[in-house]
Amino acid sequence: MNWQQEYNRVHDSSIHDGLTGLLNHKAFLDRFDEEVSRAGRFNHMLGLVILDLDKFKSINDSYGHLYGDYVLEEVSNIIKENVRAIDVVGRYGGEEFAMLFQAETEGDAHVALNRLRLNVAQYPFPQIGQLTISIGFLELVSIDTVSSIVNQADLALYYSKNTGRNRVTSYSELE
């Protein structure tokens, strides 16, 4: 392996989550400003999504962390199959994933995210059967601090979790 290949390998491992292959938390946040700027230039609706596996702790407790890792890998594969090349996806932490995505309208985003939610719910996980996810998202209509934007998407996620799980909630529904 020459120095360029080694550099590329080390760089790739520094920005991707070792388990899922998605962007890691830091790399996802690094792309945030870039994507906000691009959306502004091309006048696209950009949304931030935070999604969380419902009752994931019970999976780790009942089946072990290796099985939990398998579930995280499978969910990340389902996410990859349901996003476009222009969407940015990362493992945000633990069993949380984050996405920056473009859509024509908030309604279109809601439809796409519900499709993702259903695809996860319909996947036949060995031993546990079905798994659900809760999703919160925010249409970025104004430039704000990253922490404020993430907090608003988190509030939408918490609403999904606190009102029964296995649902998609837009921050605009909370206002």
N, C-alpha and C positions, 0 to 999 in steps of 0.2 A: 504494500500500500504506500503510495507516495504522500508527500506532505499535504497536497491539496485534498486528497481523499480523506486523510486523517482529520484535517481541519473541518471539512464538511461534516464528517461523522460526529466530531465533538460539538460543532455548532448545532447540528440537528438535535443531538441529545440534550443540549442546553435549553432548547425552546419547546420541546415536546415532552408530554407526560409519558413516563416509561411504561405504564400499564396500558393506557388507551391509545397512545399515538396522537392524541389531540394536542393542541397547544397547551402549555402549562399556564398557570395563573399569571405569572409575570409576562410571558409572551402575549397572552390574550390582552392584558392591559396595555402593553406596548402598541398593539395594533389598533386600540380603541381610537386614539386621536387621529390616526391615519384614515380610518374608516369614516369618522365623523366629517373630516375634511372632504373626503371623496364624495360623500352623500350630499354635502352642501354644494359642491361644484356641479354635480349632475342632477341636483334637485330630486333626489330619491328619498323616499321614506325609509328611515333607518330605525330599527328597533333593537332594544337590548332584552334578551331573554335570560332568565335564571330558571333552571329546572332542577328538581330534586327528586330522588327516588323515595317513594313513600315507604315508611316502615323498614328502611334498610338496616337499621341497627338490629332488628329482630332476625334478619337473614344472617348477619355475621354471628349473632349469638347462638342461633340454632344450627347453622351449617358450617361455621368456621370462616375465617378470613380468606382462605384460598377460594372457597366457593363465592364469597362476596366479591373477590377480585374478578372471578369469571363473570358474574352478573354485571359488574361495571364495564368489562370488556364488551359484552354482548349489547348492553345499552348504548355504548359509544358507537358500536357498529350500526345499530338501528338509526342513531342520530345521523351518522355519516351518510347512510342510504337515503335519508329524508331531507338533506340540505343540498343546496347548489354550490358550485365551485366558488361563487362570489361571497357566500356566507362564511363567517369566521366563527369557529367553534373551539371551545377550550374546556378542559376540566378545571373547574373553578376551585374545587377543594372537596375532599372526601367524596360524597356521593352527589355533589352539585356540579352542574355543567352550565356554561354560559355561551350565548350566541349573539353575534351581531348579524342582523339579516335585513335585507331589503324587501319591500313589498309595495304594491301600488297604493294600498289603503290599509288602515288598521283592521278592517274586516277581513281582507285577504290574509293578513298575518294571523288572525284568529283561526281562520280555516286551516291554514298550513300547520299551525301549532297543534290544533285538535287532531289533525291527521297523524302527526308524530305521536301524540299521546295515545291514540288508538292503536297505532302500530306497536308501541311498547306493550300496551295492555293485552294485545292479541298474541304476543310472542309466547310460545310454550317453553318456559324455563323448566329444565329438569328439576325434579324434587319440589320446587315451590309452585309450579304451575304458572299463575299469572302474577305480574308485578305491575304496579301503576306508578305514574309520575305526576307530580304537580308542577304547574308552570305559571310563572309570573312574567309579564312583559310590559315594556314601556316604549311608546313611540317617542323618539327623540325629536321634540319640536323646538327646543331651544338649547343652546349650548350652556351647560352648567358644569360643575365640578364632577369628576368621575365618581367620587364617593357619594355625591347627592343623587346621581343617576342610578348607581347601583342600589342605593338605599330605596329608591322609589320602586325599582323592579323587585327588590326583596319584599317590600310591603305587599305587592301584588302576589308574589309567591306565598307569603304567609297567609294571605287571605284565602288562596286556593287550599292550602293545607288545613286551615282552621274551619273551613266550611265544607269539609267532607273529603278532601283529597281528590286525586284523579280528575283534575279540571284545569282549565286555562283561565287566567284572570289578567285583564289589562289594567294597568294603573289608572287609566281614564275611568274605569268602572267604579273606582273607589272615591272619586272626587264628587 
